[in-house]
Amino acid sequence: MEETNFAQSSALEVLQRMAKAARGDSMKIQNVYSNEKKGVTTVKFADGRTVQVQCDKEDKFDVYKGVAMALAKAAFGSKELQKALSNIV
């Protein structure tokens, strides 16, 4: 895996490098859209897929966490991600 200097990289760059290392170019992010009022982050990937995630009403909106969750959802699928997280939480 490519060494990343976190101090000189934006969070989005770090997430893109992680995704590329994990899944190749199919996880390359083309655009990120966020709606803080609705708590929604939408990630559009270069291959045309779009993944949308929404934070809980009790959580504070954070676009970086939204992008991370969208990457996880794209990589594992919604149900598989829920199964994996339920084993941790």
VENKA-V896290 format. One record per residue. N is the residue number from 1. RES is the residue in one letter. SS is DSSP state (helix for helix, strand for strand, loop for the rest). OMEGA is omega as a letter, one per 30 degrees, with the letter a starting at -180 (* if undefined). D_FIRST is the distance of its C-alpha to the first C-alpha in whole Angstrom. Layout:
n: <N:N>
res: <RES:RES>
ss: <SS:SS>
omega: <OMEGA:OMEGA>
d_first: <D_FIRST:D_FIRST>
This chain:
n: <1:2:3:4:5:6:7:8:9:10:11:12:13:14:15:16:17:18:19:20:21:22:23:24:25:26:27:28:29:30:31:32:33:34:35:36:37:38:39:40:41:42:43:44:45:46:47:48:49:50:51:52:53:54:55:56:57:58:59:60:61:62:63:64:65:66:67:68:69:70:71:72:73:74:75:76:77:78:79:80:81:82:83:84:85:86:87:88:89>
res: <M:E:E:T:N:F:A:Q:S:S:A:L:E:V:L:Q:R:M:A:K:A:A:R:G:D:S:M:K:I:Q:N:V:Y:S:N:E:K:K:G:V:T:T:V:K:F:A:D:G:R:T:V:Q:V:Q:C:D:K:E:D:K:F:D:V:Y:K:G:V:A:M:A:L:A:K:A:A:F:G:S:K:E:L:Q:K:A:L:S:N:I:V>
ss: <loop:loop:loop:loop:loop:helix:helix:helix:loop:loop:helix:helix:helix:helix:helix:helix:helix:helix:helix:helix:helix:helix:helix:helix:helix:helix:helix:loop:strand:strand:strand:strand:strand:strand:strand:loop:loop:loop:loop:strand:strand:strand:strand:strand:strand:loop:loop:loop:loop:strand:strand:strand:strand:strand:loop:loop:loop:loop:loop:loop:loop:loop:helix:helix:helix:helix:helix:helix:helix:helix:helix:helix:helix:helix:helix:helix:loop:helix:helix:helix:helix:helix:helix:helix:helix:helix:helix:helix:loop>
omega: <a:l:a:l:a:a:a:a:l:l:l:l:l:l:l:l:l:a:a:l:a:a:a:a:l:a:a:a:l:a:l:l:l:l:a:a:l:a:a:l:l:a:l:a:a:a:l:l:l:l:a:l:a:l:l:a:a:a:l:a:l:a:a:l:l:l:l:l:l:l:l:l:l:a:a:a:a:a:l:l:l:l:a:a:a:l:a:a:*>
d_first: <0:4:6:9:13:14:18:17:16:18:17:17:14:12:13:13:9:8:11:10:6:9:12:12:14:17:16:16:19:22:24:24:28:29:33:33:37:36:32:31:27:27:24:24:21:21:23:26:25:26:25:27:27:30:30:33:36:36:32:32:30:27:25:22:22:24:21:18:21:21:18:18:21:20:17:20:23:26:27:24:23:26:26:23:24:28:27:25:28>
